Amino acid sequence: MEYEVIIGIEIHCELKTKTKMFSSAPTSFGKTANSCVNEIDLGHPGTMPCVNKTAVEYAIMACTALHLDIDPLVKFDRKNYYYSDLPKGFQITQQFHPIGRNGYVDIEVNGEEKRIRVNRLHMEEDTAKQFHTNSGTMIDYNRAGTPLIEIVSEPDIRNGKEAAAYVEALRSMLYYLGVSDVKMEEGSMRCDVNVSIRPKGQVEFNTKTEIKNLNSISNVQKAIDYEVERQKEIYENGGTVIQETRRFDEESKTTVSMRKKEGNVDYKFFPEPNIFPIQLDLNWVKKIQESIPEMPKVRKQRYIEQYGLSEYDANVLVQTKELSEFFEEVLQHTSHIKMAANWIIGDFTAAMVKSGCSLSENPVKAEYLATLLNMIQDKEISGKQGKEVFEEVFKGKDPKQVVADKGMKQNSDAGALLEMITQVLDEQPQSIQDYANGKDRAVGFLVGQVMKKSKGQANPAMTNQLIVQELKKRIG
């Protein structure tokens, strides 16, 4: 039987604010346990929440990038449940009035574009973090109260590749916006995936399973691909898929049952009584929207149309915000756009990988790389010499100083070159005869001899041209 896969994704993303969603405690990652927490985060009696204005601003930016309709009246609700990682006994969220609704994300898979609808984006607070050991459970409340946005897609995704592309598109947009560091491995961006399958042509949805807390884009695809095959096998054997929460086991590359769901949990939502509805100033919202930086998809298209780059080059350059910004900075000092793209994608990236440096630790000054490219293009040094100079530029050195120290500057003085060429021709009569007999490779040999005599400083192109002229004179 042929099946259709139905996938919806919920993404929780921590916002990169300095303080928490409803308190003045600092946000943190990797700090000493329970060192970034205050009375509000712990739910002490009599404490009152205060909405983080920057978190609302970041949510508006995310809504705009995702083409969501923004609700100018911000309301919060209480989600009531008891769990040890929820110190207040409830979570402040936006169940009934999300700040954004009805948007979309465009993805590209196998060269084809597809639009994935986004149902909603709402703000809420994160929970504490638990550490389970043989002797018990320890809780770190540092994460409790960290601002979150939850982005809920419509069930428009049909396979693991599309799901991975959707998560990557969201991750890239949120990172370019600067609202989150989207580090899945650190938990600042977490994915819950709902998967079901149905016979081709069936309108009704079948029972779905939820795969919780996927921590990498590759795992999103692997988990979905496995789960689809698992559900197919159940149906083919006459079984029934049960509604449950599962996790992805990286070692076995399988999904594993965590707990069964026997229906929807009644969280007894009601409006948060300690936070009155907030009417957003529309001019403030507009100002935020106008400040949004260029998104990766738009930047890629600009690179292709304005700079004439190939789709491949543009894709590589916008893959990470830092690489794209470095490219933009280099272009402030050189007009050789294609050359800059080639060097950044090739030599620069290779050197970064070899050194183990991250782009945030980039040792190369954009101005120095641009200067190096200009020197190569202006024939001050050869391309081969440029690679040697780049090794020093990667150490933070000025290429002009490196060239001066190494005595590399190319000699383009026609008179001086002719003098060396004459000497080489006098020393190599066989090469003159070879050229007269139609052996063009003799020219390359002679250029090499001149380069040797000039200690690598002769302009190769000019040397080649002058040698051919002199050879023609000598053979009549």
N, C-alpha and C positions, 0 to 999 in steps of 0.2 A: 504494500500500500504506500502511496505517496503522501507525505505529511508536510504541513506548513508549520514553521517554527514561529512562535510569538514571544517576543522579548521586550520587557520594560526594565528600565534601570533607574534606581534611586541613588543619587550621589550626595554624600555629606562632605562639605568642604569647610575647613576651619578658615576664618578670616584673619588676615595678618594685621590685627589691631594691637596697640600697645597694652590695652587693658581689656577686661572681660566684658561679656555682653551686658550684664546688669550690675557690675561692681567695679570698684577702682583697683582691684587686685591685678597685678601684671600677668599677661599671658606668657607662656614659657614652653620650651621643649628641652628636655634633658637636664633640667635644674634639679636640685636636691628635693626629694619627695616631700610634699606638703609644705613647701617653702613659699609658694605663690598662691596663697589662698587667704580669704578673710571671712568675716562673720556672715556676710551675705551669701557667699558661695556655699557655706556650710549650713545655711538655713536656720541660723539662730533666731529665736523668738524676738519679734519686734523690729527686725531688720527689713528695709524697704529697697526694692530694686530700682535702678535708674538706667534708662536705655542709653546704650553707647551710640553717640551720634555718628562716629566714623563707621561703625558697623552698618548702620542704615545707609550711609553714603556708598559704602562698598556694595551693598545689596542692590542699590539703584544702578550702579555701574554694571553689575553682572546682569541684571534684568535688561538693560539697554543692549548689551552685547548679544543677548539671547533673543532679542526682538519681542520681549514680553510686554504686555500692557501693565503699567505700574498703577497700583492702587494708592492714591494720595492720602488715604486715611489709614494710618498704621494702627493695627490692633493686635493684641497678644492674648493667648489662651493658656489655660493650665491643662496639662496632660497628666492625669493622676495615676500613678502606679508606684508600688514600693519595690525597690531593688537596692542592693547595698552600694551600687555606684551612683545612686541618686540621693544625695544627702538631704534635700528638702522634702523628699517624698513625692515630688511632682517636678515636671519639666515645664519651663515657660517656652511656648512655641507659637505658631500661627496656624492653627487648624482650620479656622473658618474664613480668615481674611488674609491669605498670602499676599505678600507685597507685589508679586508678579504672576501673571497668568497668560496662557495661550501664546507661546512663542515657538521658536524653532531653531534647529542647528542643521546646517548643510554639511554633509560628509561626502567623501570621495572614496570609492572602493572599486578596484580594478578599472580605473579610468572613467567610471560612471558616477555622477553626482546624485545624491539622494537626500531628501529633506526629512529629518526626524522631528516630529512635533514635541514641544516641551509643555507639559500640562501646567506646571506651577513652579515657583521658587518661593520658599518661605524662610524666615529667620527663626533661629532658636538657640538654645545653649547646649553645650556639650556636657557629657557626664564625666564622672571620675574614671580613673583607670584601675583595673583590678589585676593583681598578680597572684595566680594560683600556685601553691606549693603543696608538697606532701603534708606539711604540718598545718596548713590553713591558707587563708586568703588575706593578702595585704592590699591596701587601697591607697593610691596616690591621688589626692584631691586637686593637684595642680591643674589638671585639665578641666575640672568641674567649672562650668560657667563660661568656657571659651566660646566666642561667637561662632556660630555655624550658619551656613546656608544649605538648605536641602533642595536639590534640583530633581524633579520627577518627570521622566519622559512618558509619552504615550507609548502604547505597545506597538510601535512601528518598526522595530528592529527584527530582522529575519534570520540572522546567523551570527556566529562568533566574530567574523571579520568586521561586520557592520557595527557590532557592539564595541569592539576595540577601537574602530575609527571614531565612533561617537564619543567615547571616553577621552580619547586623545585630543579630539577637537575641543571638548570642554576644558580639558587640562590646559591646553595651549592658550585658549582665550582668557581663562582666569589668571594665568601666569602673566600674559601680556598686559592685562588690566592692572596687575600689581596688587590685587586684593588678597592673594593667597600664595604660599610657596608651593602648593599642590604636591607635596612630597608624599607619595603614596606609601613609601617604605616607612615613613615616620608616623603615618596615620592621619596626616592633615588633609588627605583626600581619601575617602573610603567609598567603595561601591557595593551596593546590594542589587543583585540581579534576579528578576522574576522570569522563569522559563516555563513555557508549556508548549505542547504540540497538538495539532488537530489534523484530521484527514483533509486533504486538499479539497476545497469547495465548501467545507463546513463553516457556518457563520458563527455558531456559539463557541466560546472559549472552553477549553478543557481545564482540568485542575492544574494549577501552577505550583511550582516549588520555588523557594527563595534561597539563593546562595548568598551568604552574608560575608561582609568585610573582605572583599577581594582587594589585595594590596599591590597589584601591578597590572598594567594593561595586558601583558601577555597572559597572565593568569585569568583575566576576564574571558579571553577567547578560549583558552584551554578548558576552563570550567564549563562554559556553555557548550562547547563541542562535545564534551564527555556527557553532560547532562541530557543533551538531545538524544544521543545514542542510547543512554540508559532508559529514557522514557519510551523510545521506539521499541526497544526490546521487551519492555513490560507489556505494551499494547499488543505486540506481535504474538506474545505468549498468552494472551487472553487475560492479563492482569489489569489492575487499576492503579493509576498514579495517585498517591495520597498527598494531601496538602501538608507540607512540612518545611522546616528550615534546615538547610544543609550548609556545609562548609567545604572549601576546596582543599584537599590534601596535596601539597606540592610534591611530596615524595612519591606517592602512588599515582599522581595525576588523575585522581578521581574525586567525586563529591561524596561527602560522608554525612549521614543524618545526624543532626544535633537535637532536634525536638519536633514533635508533631504539632500541627495546628488543627484544633477541632472547631474553629470558627473565629470570627473577629473578636478581639479583646475589647471590652468596654472600658475605655480610659476615663469615662465620666468627664469629658471636656466641658469646661465652662470659661467664660471670659475672665482673664486675669484681673482680679479686683484692685491690685496695687499699682497697675499701670493704666492710666486713663488713655483713651484713643488720642492719637497725635495727628493733627492735620498738617501735612507737609506743605511748605511754601513752594508753589509751582515754579517760581523764579529760581529758587535754590536747586530744585530738581533739574531744571533746564541747564543751569550752570554746571552741574555735575556731569550731565550728559554731553555737554559741549567740550568737557575736559578729557573725555575718554581717548586714550591713545589709539593709534592705528592697529587694527586687528591683523593677525597673521595672514588670513585669506586675502584681505585687501592689499597688504604689503607685498605678498607674492605676486598678485596681478600687476601691481605697480612696477615691480622689478622686471617683469616680462615686457610690459608695454613701454615704460619710460626708459629702462636701461638696456632693453634688447637681450636680456638673459634668457637662457633656455628654461623650460619648465623644471627640468631636473635641478639646475643650479639654484633657481629661485626657491624650490622646495627645500633644498639642503640649508640654504641661508636663513630661512624663516623657521626652521625646525626648532631652534632655541632662540629665545629673546636676546641673550647675551651675544651670540654669534651674529645675529642680524644687526644689533646695535654697534658691534665692532666694525662690521662692514660699512655701515652708514658713517661711522666716524672716520674710517680710512678714506672714504670718498670726499670728505671735507678737505683733503690735502692732495688729491690726485684726480685727474680726469680719465684715467685709464680704467674704466669700470670693469670690463671683461677680464682684464689682467688681474685686477684686485680680487674679483670673484674666484678666479682660478687659483690664485695663491692662498686665499683664505680656506677654500674647500680642500686644497691639496696640501701644500707644504706646511701651512700653519696648523691645520687640524692634525696632520700626521705628527708634528712636533709636540702638540699638546697631549696626544694619546701616548706617545713615547715617554714623555716626562711625567705622565700621571697627573698633570695639572687639570683642575677644573676651569671652566671659562671665567668663573669669578676670581680666579687667581692668575689670570692672563698676564704674563710678564712682558708682552710685546706692546709697545706704545703705538697707537694707530698712526700717529704722525711719522714715526720712524719707518713703519712698514710702507707707508705711502711714499716716503722719500726714496726708499730702496727701489720701489717699482718705477719711480720717475727716473732714477739713475740708469736702470736697465733699459727703459724705453728710449732714453736720450743717448744711448750707446756710450755712457760714461764707463760702464762695466758690462761684461758679457752676462748672459743668462747663467752660465756655469759659475762665474764668479759671484753672481747674485745669491746662489744657493749657499755658497761658502760664507758670504757676508751675513745671510739670514741666521746662521748658527749663532753669530754674535749678537744680532738684533734680538734674538730670542732670550738673550741674557740681559736685555735692557739697554744695549749699547746703541749709540747713534751711528747709522750706516756710513755717513760721510767721514766720521772719525775713523771707523774701521777700515774704510777704503784708503784713507790717507796713511794710517799706521802700517797697512800691509802693502802699500805702494801699488795698488791695483788699478788705479785710474787708467782708462783706455787711452791709447795714443791715436788721435785722429788727424794728426798733422801729416798731410799728404807728402810733403817734402821729406820728412824723417822716415816715413814708411817706405818711400821709393828708394831711399838710400839703403835700407835693410833688405828690400826686395832685390835690388841689384846685386848685393853681396851674396844672397841666397842663390840667385840664378847663376852667378859666376861659379858657385860651389857645386851646383847640381846640373851639369850639362845633360846628363841622362834624362832628367825630368823634362827638359826642353824638347829633347828628341821624342820622348814618350808622348808629349802633348801634340807634337807635329804629326805623330802616327795615329792620332785620334783617341789617345788614352786620356780621357778627361779627369780620371782620378789623380793624375799628376798634379792638378791644381790643388787638390786637397792636401796632398803631401807637402807641397811648397808653402801653403798657408800654415801648416803645422810647423815648418822650419822657421818661418818668420815669427810665429807666436813664441817659439822657443827662444829665438834670438832677442825678442822684445820682453822676455820674461812674463809673457801672458798679457802684456799691456796693449798690443796692437789691436786696433778695431778690426774684428774678423771680417765683417762685410766689406769694409773699405779695402782691406788687404786683399781679399778675393778679387775684387773688381780691378785693382791696380795690377795684380799678378797677371790676370788674363790680358790686360792691355799690353803689358811688357812682353808677354810671350808672343803675342801676335806681331809685335814689332820685330822680335828676334828671328821669327821663322819666315818673315817676309810676307 
